[in-house]
Amino acid sequence: MNGTIKMKNLVSIIFFQQIANALEKNDATLISIKNTNTHWSNWGTHIQEEDY
C-alpha cells in the first residue's frame, strides 16, 4: 500500500506541475489527464438508509 500512496502523490505532483506550466504559457492543452477516477464505484456516498 505504501507504494500506491507514493504513486498517487507522484501523480498529483505531476498534475499540478502541468497546471502551473499551462497557466504560465496560457495553454490548457499542456494538461494531460491520465488514469481518471471517474467510475462510480470509486466514489463514496454519505446517504444513509434513514435519508430516504
C-alpha positions as CSV (number, residue, x, y, z in Angstrom):
1,M,0.0,0.0,0.0
2,N,2.9,2.4,0.7
3,G,3.9,2.2,-3.0
4,T,0.3,3.1,-4.0
5,I,0.4,6.1,-1.8
6,K,3.7,7.3,-3.2
7,M,2.4,6.8,-6.8
8,K,-0.7,8.8,-6.0
9,N,1.4,11.6,-4.6
10,L,3.7,11.5,-7.7
11,V,0.7,11.7,-10.0
12,S,-0.6,14.7,-8.0
13,I,2.7,16.4,-8.2
14,I,3.0,15.9,-12.0
15,F,-0.6,17.1,-12.5
16,F,0.0,20.3,-10.5
17,Q,3.2,20.9,-12.4
18,Q,1.3,20.6,-15.6
19,I,-1.3,23.1,-14.4
20,A,1.4,25.6,-13.4
21,N,3.1,25.2,-16.8
22,A,-0.3,25.6,-18.6
23,L,-1.1,28.7,-16.7
24,E,2.4,30.1,-17.3
25,K,2.1,29.5,-21.1
26,N,-1.7,30.2,-21.2
27,D,-2.2,26.8,-23.0
28,A,-4.6,24.3,-21.4
29,T,-3.6,21.6,-23.9
30,L,-0.4,21.1,-21.8
31,I,-2.5,19.4,-19.1
32,S,-2.9,15.7,-19.7
33,I,-5.3,13.7,-17.5
34,K,-4.4,10.0,-17.2
35,N,-5.9,7.3,-15.1
36,T,-9.0,9.3,-14.2
37,N,-11.0,8.2,-11.2
38,T,-14.5,8.6,-12.7
39,H,-16.0,5.2,-12.3
40,W,-19.0,5.3,-9.9
41,S,-17.6,2.6,-7.6
42,N,-14.6,4.8,-6.8
43,W,-16.8,7.4,-5.1
44,G,-18.3,7.1,-1.7
45,T,-21.7,8.3,-0.6
46,H,-22.9,9.6,2.7
47,I,-26.5,8.7,2.1
48,Q,-27.9,6.7,4.9
49,E,-31.0,4.4,4.8
50,E,-32.7,7.0,7.1
51,D,-32.3,9.6,4.4
52,Y,-35.0,8.0,2.2
